[in-house]
């Protein structure tokens, strides 16, 4: 009888210890939130910041199509970065750079510009 009680107590103890390894409510690695400033995915950045005016596929909408071959031939990367960062005064194009009051880092703006080139045309 003592042996059964001891084995049962040992089993309960072992089960309790294994439950502490992953307690309920503990976030897993894949559920951690990425800070917005660390997002570098072109589709996410363009979709959240550009597509509303420039179209999901870069063909335009309320504003010029950023995937237009003529636009891509005229605007170099430096111009595209500057316009995205600082906006265009007296138009609906806002500044997106944190240094100009926007939400994007310089690296994120570069990711958008390079993503547009990779997806829609060469410099």
N, C-alpha and C positions, 0 to 999 in steps of 0.2 A: 504494500500500500504506500509506504514511504517513497519507494522508487517511482511509482506512478505519479505521485504528487510532485516529486522533484523533476521528472521528465516534463510534466505539464507546465510547471513553473518555468523551466528552461525554454520550452517552446514559446510560451507567451513572451518571455524576455527577448528571445531572438526575433520574433515577429515585431515587437515594439521597436527594437533597434533598427531593423530594416525599414520600418515606416519613417524613421527620422531622417533617412537619406534623402527622401523627396517629400517633405511635408506638404500638406494641402495648401494651396495659395502661393507656393514658391514659384516665381516665374522661371520658365525654361529658357535656354539660350536663344531659341528661335522666336521667343515672344518679347525680347527686349526691344525697346523703341530706339530707332536711330534718330539722333538730333537732326532737325531740318538742315542745318548748315553742312552736314556730312553727306547729304544725298547728291550723287553725281550722275545718276542715270538720266540720259537724254530724254527718254520717253516721259519719265515722271516730271522732270524740270520743264520741258516744253509744254507738256499737257497741262500743268498747273499754272504756268506763267505766260504762255504765248498763244496757245491754241484758241483761247476764247476770242481773240481778235484776228489772228493770222491764219486760222483754220487748223484743224487737227492734222491734216496731211500737208500743210504748208502752202496750200493753194489760195489762201486768202479768205477773207470774210469781211469783217468791218474794217480791216486794214489790209495793206499790201500782202501778197503771198510771198512768204520768205523762201519758198521753194521754186520761185519763178527763175528760170535760167538767166533772164536779162538782169534781174536784181543781183543774182549771185555773181554774174560777170562784172557788174559795176562796183559792187560793194566788197572791199577787201575785209579780211578778218579784223583788222584794227578798227575799221569804221563800224562793223557790226557789233564789236565788243563795246565801243564807245557809246553807240546809240542805245544799246541794251542797258548799259550801266547808268548813263546820265539822262536818258529819255530825250525827247525832242520838245523844246519849249513851244508853247502855244499850239500844241496838238494833243491828241488823246494818248500819245505814247509816253507812259510814265517812266521814271527812273527805277531800275531794279536793283542797283548796287546798294549794299549796306552803307557805303560811304556817301551815297546821295539820298538816303532815306528809304531805300528799298529793303528787300529781304534776302537778296542773293549775295553770296560771296564772289570774289573775283574768279575763283576756281570754278564755281558753278556757271558763271557767265561764259567762261571759256569752254566749258563742257557743252553748253547750248550751241555756241558758234561752231565748234568742231563737229557736233552732232548734225547740225544743218548741212554743213559741207559734206560730211560723209554720206548722209542720206539723200541729199538733193543735188549735189553738184560739186565740182572741183573748183579750187580758187583760181 
